[in-house]
Amino acid sequence: MNFIFEVAEPDRAGPLDFAVVTGQTKVVLARSLQNLHITDCFTLKKLPMQNLLKLHLLVHLTLSRLFAVDELPDMEQMLELKHLVLINMPMIQGLCERAVRAPQLNTLTVSELSQTATVDDSFYEALSAKPKFRLLSMQSVPAPLPPQMSRLRNLETLHIHAPSPRTTQLPDLSQMAAMRDLRLSTMPALQELPPSLWTLATLEILVLSDLPIAEIGTGIGNLRKLKEMRLVKLRQVHKLPDSLWTVTTLETLALFDLPLKELPACIGKLVNLKDINLEDLLIDSVPVEAATLHSLVFFRMVRCNQCMSLPTEVLVSFSELWRLIVRFSPAEADAQGEQTAVFRQVARALPQLRRVEWLTLLGLQSANDASALGRALASPTAGVSVLRLDDAVMAYWRMHMLAVEGMQEPEFLCFWRGRQDKVLSFVQALHPRLGEASGVSVLNELMYMVVCEVFTWEW
């Protein structure tokens, strides 16, 4: 196959802002196309640059699953290209400066390249020469992180996942004065975070995942504009620095799979928190000092199986709470019923949480407790739109709900995993304009992604 698409005048191809080209059929594209995704062209060896250059308004180009393409072309003549995405191209032997010569390029996402792919010094030199370059995302690109990366002074977003497994240190970040979003993950040889990280005064989002570091530096207190922090699989971090609780700009705090045995009382100082996400922690309770978090909208606690107390007085203080998720692992539920006590605390708090529209309570094993909890939840959940309970609790809940005159069930109930019809109807209700998306394949892909996300997120 020499080419996979043709370019025609707009009146032949029709007005299109977005198009997906696959190896299944040859398509005709309008010259005015702005967003193009070329994917699953398994026999394609060379990109059709002659036709690409005819798309003189092309702004966003995504190349994915082109398994036979072994070289990226010179994109210097793609004058309007601003966003380039390269995903799963296993034959690529190198990424050189030719691929990033597009004059207006300001974001680059590279994901899942082969072990033979290289990102050399000239690559970073070409990027540093672009004054408008703002975003670099490198996912599963087995290349080192050279000092030249620090030359990207205008960079606002940097995502690095699974670089060379021999990466022992990060480049100097202090020169990246415009950095707002930094995400670092899966670096098995990285022993510590660079002090330069704490000099990023403009940083708003920090995500650290699957790193063998032993501590979060006390310098985190210097990040006075930080709004979102996610710490994931930092299995050697047993304690968070006291300076963290002075970052009162934080709005989102996510702690996943950390060996933390307690949440300090200082968490109550984070008065601007809107989202707390706790998963796989060793904590035995949520401190009463958390009652000062009046702005909280989303509270999620999953598989914190040693937690024995979620005080009612803390929950009722979350007057703006919209989504509440508490889930224990049934296989590990304590025989003495500590988790049952937590569910009862939630049930007592619900009548005062009038804004809650999404409620998930899972992990209850006792039939007697299921009856009590179902009865306790019947009246408070009258205004809940999305409800997910254990099957036994749901059965008792339904029985008590039907016994109350005029009481209506929530619009979306989930009795067990696998009810994709419920999830799809819920997604469509949340996104009523989803059906207006151009292209059936785009819609189907989006729906598939949403369903996968819902079920993997343990909602």
ZAMARTOR-354353 format. One record per residue (C-alpha): residue in three letters; residue number from 1; x, y, z. Coordinates in steps of 0.2 Angstrom, whole numbers, plus 5000, padded with zeros to 4 digits. Example, Ala and Ser with C-alpha at 12.3 -4.5 7.8 and 13.67 -1.06 7.14 Angstrom:
BEGIN
 resn resi    u    v    w
  ALA    1 5062 4978 5039
  SER    2 5068 4995 5036
end
This chain:
BEGIN
 resn resi    u    v    w
  MET    1 5000 5000 5000
  ASN    2 5008 5016 4994
  PHE    3 4996 5028 5003
  ILE    4 4981 5026 5014
  PHE    5 4972 5043 5011
  GLU    6 4970 5056 4997
  VAL    7 4967 5074 5000
  ALA    8 4954 5084 4991
  GLU    9 4946 5100 4991
  PRO   10 4933 5104 5005
  ASP   11 4918 5102 4993
  ARG   12 4923 5084 4989
  ALA   13 4927 5078 5006
  GLY   14 4915 5088 5016
  PRO   15 4919 5099 5032
  LEU   16 4929 5089 5044
  ASP   17 4938 5094 5059
  PHE   18 4944 5077 5065
  ALA   19 4947 5061 5055
  VAL   20 4954 5044 5059
  VAL   21 4963 5034 5046
  THR   22 4966 5016 5047
  GLY   23 4973 5002 5036
  GLN   24 4956 4995 5032
  THR   25 4950 5007 5019
  LYS   26 4957 5022 5009
  VAL   27 4948 5038 5013
  VAL   28 4947 5056 5006
  LEU   29 4952 5070 5017
  ALA   30 4948 5089 5016
  ARG   31 4963 5101 5014
  SER   32 4956 5110 5029
  LEU   33 4957 5096 5041
  GLN   34 4965 5101 5058
  ASN   35 4966 5084 5068
  LEU   36 4972 5068 5060
  HIS   37 4974 5051 5068
  ILE   38 4983 5038 5058
  THR   39 4982 5021 5066
  ASP   40 4983 5002 5064
  CYS   41 4991 5003 5047
  PHE   42 5001 4987 5050
  THR   43 5010 4986 5033
  LEU   44 5013 5004 5030
  LYS   45 5032 5007 5030
  LYS   46 5034 5025 5026
  LEU   47 5022 5039 5031
  PRO   48 5014 5048 5016
  MET   49 5022 5065 5018
  GLN   50 5017 5071 5001
  ASN   51 4999 5070 5006
  LEU   52 5002 5075 5024
  LEU   53 5009 5092 5017
  LYS   54 4993 5095 5008
  LEU   55 4984 5097 5024
  HIS   56 4990 5114 5026
  LEU   57 4980 5118 5042
  LEU   58 4984 5102 5051
  VAL   59 4987 5106 5070
  HIS   60 4986 5089 5079
  LEU   61 4994 5073 5072
  THR   62 4993 5057 5081
  LEU   63 5002 5041 5074
  SER   64 4999 5025 5083
  ARG   65 5001 5006 5080
  LEU   66 5011 5009 5064
  PHE   67 5021 4993 5067
  ALA   68 5031 4993 5051
  VAL   69 5036 5012 5051
  ASP   70 5055 5013 5055
  GLU   71 5059 5031 5053
  LEU   72 5050 5047 5056
  PRO   73 5051 5060 5042
  ASP   74 5056 5078 5042
  MET   75 5041 5089 5048
  GLU   76 5049 5106 5045
  GLN   77 5036 5110 5031
  MET   78 5021 5106 5042
  LEU   79 5019 5125 5046
  GLU   80 5004 5124 5057
  LEU   81 5007 5108 5067
  LYS   82 5007 5111 5086
  HIS   83 5003 5094 5094
  LEU   84 5012 5078 5089
  VAL   85 5008 5061 5097
  LEU   86 5018 5045 5094
  ILE   87 5011 5029 5101
  ASN   88 5017 5011 5100
  MET   89 5028 5011 5085
  PRO   90 5040 4996 5089
  MET   91 5051 4998 5073
  ILE   92 5057 5015 5076
  GLN   93 5076 5015 5078
  GLY   94 5078 5033 5084
  LEU   95 5070 5050 5088
  CYS   96 5080 5063 5080
  GLU   97 5078 5082 5078
  ARG   98 5070 5079 5061
  ALA   99 5053 5074 5069
  VAL  100 5052 5090 5080
  ARG  101 5056 5102 5066
  ALA  102 5038 5108 5064
  PRO  103 5040 5127 5067
  GLN  104 5025 5129 5078
  LEU  105 5026 5113 5088
  ASN  106 5023 5115 5106
  THR  107 5017 5098 5113
  LEU  108 5025 5081 5110
  THR  109 5018 5064 5117
  VAL  110 5029 5049 5115
  SER  111 5023 5032 5121
  GLU  112 5028 5014 5120
  LEU  113 5043 5014 5108
  SER  114 5054 4999 5106
  GLN  115 5070 4995 5116
  THR  116 5080 5001 5101
  ALA  117 5073 5018 5101
  THR  118 5084 5032 5106
  VAL  119 5082 5050 5111
  ASP  120 5098 5059 5109
  ASP  121 5105 5076 5113
  SER  122 5100 5083 5097
  PHE  123 5082 5079 5100
  TYR  124 5082 5090 5116
  GLU  125 5092 5103 5108
  ALA  126 5079 5105 5094
  LEU  127 5065 5106 5107
  SER  128 5074 5119 5118
  ALA  129 5076 5130 5102
  LYS  130 5057 5131 5102
  PRO  131 5051 5146 5113
  LYS  132 5033 5140 5113
  PHE  133 5036 5122 5117
  ARG  134 5026 5118 5133
  LEU  135 5022 5099 5135
  LEU  136 5033 5084 5134
  SER  137 5026 5067 5139
  MET  138 5037 5052 5137
  GLN  139 5029 5035 5142
  SER  140 5038 5019 5141
  VAL  141 5052 5026 5131
  PRO  142 5068 5016 5137
  ALA  143 5080 5031 5135
  PRO  144 5090 5040 5148
  LEU  145 5086 5057 5155
  PRO  146 5101 5068 5150
  PRO  147 5106 5085 5157
  GLN  148 5101 5093 5141
  MET  149 5083 5091 5146
  SER  150 5085 5105 5159
  ARG  151 5087 5117 5144
  LEU  152 5068 5116 5141
  ARG  153 5065 5132 5151
  ASN  154 5048 5136 5144
  LEU  155 5041 5118 5148
  GLU  156 5025 5119 5158
  THR  157 5021 5100 5158
  LEU  158 5033 5086 5160
  HIS  159 5027 5068 5161
  ILE  160 5040 5054 5162
  HIS  161 5035 5036 5164
  ALA  162 5047 5021 5163
  PRO  163 5063 5028 5155
  SER  164 5079 5018 5155
  PRO  165 5078 5007 5170
  ARG  166 5096 5013 5174
  THR  167 5090 5030 5178
  THR  168 5097 5034 5195
  GLN  169 5095 5053 5195
  LEU  170 5084 5066 5187
  PRO  171 5091 5081 5177
  ASP  172 5092 5098 5186
  LEU  173 5074 5105 5186
  SER  174 5078 5122 5193
  GLN  175 5079 5131 5176
  MET  176 5061 5125 5172
  ALA  177 5054 5140 5180
  ALA  178 5037 5139 5171
  MET  179 5033 5121 5176
  ARG  180 5015 5118 5182
  ASP  181 5013 5099 5180
  LEU  182 5026 5086 5184
  ARG  183 5023 5068 5184
  LEU  184 5037 5055 5187
  SER  185 5034 5036 5188
  THR  186 5042 5019 5187
  MET  187 5060 5022 5189
  PRO  188 5067 5007 5199
  ALA  189 5084 5014 5201
  LEU  190 5080 5032 5207
  GLN  191 5085 5033 5225
  GLU  192 5080 5051 5229
  LEU  193 5071 5066 5222
  PRO  194 5082 5081 5217
  PRO  195 5082 5096 5228
  SER  196 5079 5106 5212
  LEU  197 5061 5099 5212
  TRP  198 5057 5110 5227
  THR  199 5062 5126 5218
  LEU  200 5048 5125 5205
  ALA  201 5038 5139 5212
  THR  202 5024 5138 5199
  LEU  203 5021 5120 5201
  GLU  204 5002 5116 5202
  ILE  205 5002 5097 5200
  LEU  206 5014 5084 5206
  VAL  207 5012 5065 5204
  LEU  208 5025 5053 5210
  SER  209 5022 5035 5207
  ASP  210 5031 5018 5209
  LEU  211 5048 5026 5214
  PRO  212 5059 5017 5227
  ILE  213 5062 5033 5236
  ALA  214 5063 5033 5255
  GLU  215 5056 5050 5259
  ILE  216 5047 5065 5252
  GLY  217 5059 5080 5254
  THR  218 5054 5093 5267
  GLY  219 5056 5106 5253
  ILE  220 5038 5102 5247
  GLY  221 5033 5116 5259
  ASN  222 5040 5128 5246
  LEU  223 5028 5123 5233
  ARG  224 5015 5137 5237
  LYS  225 5005 5135 5222
  LEU  226 5003 5117 5222
  LYS  227 4985 5112 5220
  GLU  228 4985 5093 5216
  MET  229 4997 5080 5223
  ARG  230 4996 5061 5220
  LEU  231 5008 5049 5229
  VAL  232 5006 5031 5222
  LYS  233 5016 5015 5226
  LEU  234 5029 5024 5236
  ARG  235 5032 5008 5247
  GLN  236 5046 5014 5256
  VAL  237 5038 5031 5262
  HIS  238 5032 5027 5280
  LYS  239 5029 5046 5284
  LEU  240 5025 5061 5275
  PRO  241 5034 5077 5280
  ASP  242 5026 5090 5292
  SER  243 5029 5103 5279
  LEU  244 5017 5095 5267
  TRP  245 5002 5100 5279
  THR  246 5007 5119 5277
  VAL  247 5003 5119 5258
  THR  248 4986 5126 5260
  THR  249 4983 5128 5242
  LEU  250 4981 5110 5240
  GLU  251 4964 5105 5232
  THR  252 4967 5087 5228
  LEU  253 4977 5074 5239
  ALA  254 4978 5056 5233
  LEU  255 4988 5043 5243
  PHE  256 4988 5026 5235
  ASP  257 4997 5010 5241
  LEU  258 5009 5018 5254
  PRO  259 5014 5010 5271
  LEU  260 5006 5025 5281
  LYS  261 4999 5020 5298
  GLU  262 4991 5036 5302
  LEU  263 4984 5052 5294
  PRO  264 4991 5066 5305
  ALA  265 4980 5079 5314
  CYS  266 4988 5092 5303
  ILE  267 4978 5086 5288
  GLY  268 4965 5098 5295
  LYS  269 4975 5113 5290
  LEU  270 4972 5109 5271
  VAL  271 4956 5119 5272
  ASN  272 4955 5121 5253
  LEU  273 4955 5102 5250
  LYS  274 4941 5097 5238
  ASP  275 4946 5079 5234
  ILE  276 4953 5066 5246
  ASN  277 4958 5049 5239
  LEU  278 4964 5035 5251
  GLU  279 4968 5018 5244
  ASP  280 4978 5003 5252
  LEU  281 4984 5012 5267
  LEU  282 4987 5005 5284
  ILE  283 4978 5019 5294
  ASP  284 4966 5014 5308
  SER  285 4956 5030 5308
  VAL  286 4952 5046 5300
  PRO  287 4957 5060 5313
  VAL  288 4943 5071 5320
  GLU  289 4954 5086 5315
  ALA  290 4948 5082 5297
  ALA  291 4931 5090 5302
  THR  292 4939 5107 5296
  LEU  293 4939 5102 5278
  HIS  294 4922 5110 5274
  SER  295 4926 5112 5255
  LEU  296 4927 5093 5252
  VAL  297 4917 5087 5237
  PHE  298 4924 5070 5234
  PHE  299 4929 5057 5248
  ARG  300 4936 5040 5243
  MET  301 4943 5027 5255
  VAL  302 4946 5010 5247
  ARG  303 4954 4994 5254
  CYS  304 4960 5003 5270
  ASN  305 4956 4987 5279
  GLN  306 4963 4992 5296
  CYS  307 4952 5008 5297
  MET  308 4940 5006 5312
  SER  309 4933 5023 5313
  LEU  310 4927 5037 5301
  PRO  311 4919 5048 5314
  THR  312 4901 5054 5310
  GLU  313 4906 5072 5316
  VAL  314 4919 5072 5303
  LEU  315 4908 5067 5289
  VAL  316 4894 5079 5293
  SER  317 4906 5093 5292
  PHE  318 4908 5089 5274
  SER  319 4893 5100 5269
  GLU  320 4898 5101 5251
  LEU  321 4901 5083 5249
  TRP  322 4895 5076 5232
  ARG  323 4903 5059 5230
  LEU  324 4907 5047 5244
  ILE  325 4915 5030 5242
  VAL  326 4920 5018 5256
  ARG  327 4925 5000 5251
  PHE  328 4934 4986 5260
  SER  329 4940 4970 5253
  PRO  330 4928 4957 5259
  ALA  331 4941 4943 5259
  GLU  332 4950 4953 5273
  ALA  333 4936 4960 5282
  ASP  334 4938 4959 5301
  ALA  335 4928 4946 5310
  GLN  336 4924 4958 5324
  GLY  337 4915 4970 5313
  GLU  338 4926 4986 5313
  GLN  339 4921 4989 5295
  THR  340 4903 4987 5300
  ALA  341 4906 5001 5313
  VAL  342 4912 5012 5299
  PHE  343 4897 5009 5288
  ARG  344 4886 5013 5302
  GLN  345 4895 5030 5305
  VAL  346 4892 5034 5287
  ALA  347 4873 5029 5288
  ARG  348 4871 5041 5303
  ALA  349 4880 5055 5294
  LEU  350 4870 5053 5278
  PRO  351 4854 5063 5283
  GLN  352 4865 5078 5285
  LEU  353 4874 5076 5269
  ARG  354 4861 5083 5258
  ARG  355 4872 5086 5243
  VAL  356 4878 5068 5241
  GLU  357 4873 5061 5224
  TRP  358 4885 5047 5222
  LEU  359 4887 5034 5236
  THR  360 4897 5018 5236
  LEU  361 4898 5007 5251
  LEU  362 4905 4989 5248
  GLY  363 4914 4975 5258
  LEU  364 4900 4971 5271
  GLN  365 4899 4952 5275
  SER  366 4887 4950 5289
  ALA  367 4869 4947 5284
  ASN  368 4862 4954 5301
  ASP  369 4872 4970 5298
  ALA  370 4866 4971 5280
  SER  371 4848 4971 5286
  ALA  372 4852 4985 5298
  LEU  373 4862 4995 5285
  GLY  374 4849 4993 5272
  ARG  375 4836 5000 5284
  ALA  376 4847 5014 5289
  LEU  377 4851 5020 5272
  ALA  378 4833 5019 5265
  SER  379 4828 5037 5270
  PRO  380 4845 5046 5268
  THR  381 4848 5040 5251
  ALA  382 4832 5047 5244
  GLY  383 4841 5061 5234
  VAL  384 4856 5050 5229
  SER  385 4857 5048 5210
  VAL  386 4870 5034 5209
  LEU  387 4871 5020 5222
  ARG  388 4882 5005 5224
  LEU  389 4880 4993 5238
  ASP  390 4884 4975 5242
  ASP  391 4870 4964 5235
  ALA  392 4863 4959 5252
  VAL  393 4863 4977 5258
  MET  394 4855 4982 5242
  ALA  395 4841 4969 5244
  TYR  396 4837 4975 5261
  TRP  397 4838 4993 5256
  ARG  398 4826 4990 5241
  MET  399 4814 4982 5253
  HIS  400 4814 4997 5265
  MET  401 4813 5009 5251
  LEU  402 4798 5001 5244
  ALA  403 4789 5002 5261
  VAL  404 4791 5021 5262
  GLU  405 4776 5029 5252
  GLY  406 4782 5041 5239
  MET  407 4800 5035 5240
  GLN  408 4809 5033 5223
  GLU  409 4824 5023 5219
  PRO  410 4840 5032 5212
  GLU  411 4841 5033 5193
  PHE  412 4856 5022 5192
  LEU  413 4859 5006 5203
  CYS  414 4874 4994 5202
  PHE  415 4871 4977 5210
  TRP  416 4887 4969 5204
  ARG  417 4902 4972 5192
  GLY  418 4898 4969 5174
  ARG  419 4882 4979 5172
  GLN  420 4889 4989 5158
  ASP  421 4871 4994 5152
  LYS  422 4869 5004 5168
  VAL  423 4886 5011 5166
  LEU  424 4883 5016 5148
  SER  425 4867 5024 5152
  PHE  426 4875 5034 5166
  VAL  427 4889 5040 5155
  GLN  428 4876 5045 5142
  ALA  429 4866 5055 5155
  LEU  430 4882 5063 5161
  HIS  431 4887 5067 5143
  PRO  432 4871 5071 5134
  ARG  433 4881 5078 5119
  LEU  434 4892 5063 5117
  GLY  435 4881 5056 5103
  GLU  436 4885 5072 5093
  ALA  437 4903 5067 5092
  SER  438 4909 5066 5074
  GLY  439 4913 5048 5069
  VAL  440 4906 5032 5076
  SER  441 4923 5025 5079
  VAL  442 4928 5040 5090
  LEU  443 4911 5038 5100
  ASN  444 4914 5019 5103
  GLU  445 4932 5021 5108
  LEU  446 4927 5035 5121
  MET  447 4913 5024 5128
  TYR  448 4925 5009 5129
  MET  449 4938 5020 5138
  VAL  450 4925 5027 5150
  VAL  451 4918 5009 5154
  CYS  452 4936 5003 5158
  GLU  453 4939 5018 5168
  VAL  454 4924 5016 5179
  PHE  455 4927 4997 5183
  THR  456 4945 4999 5186
  TRP  457 4943 5014 5197
  GLU  458 4932 5004 5209
  TRP  459 4918 5016 5210
end
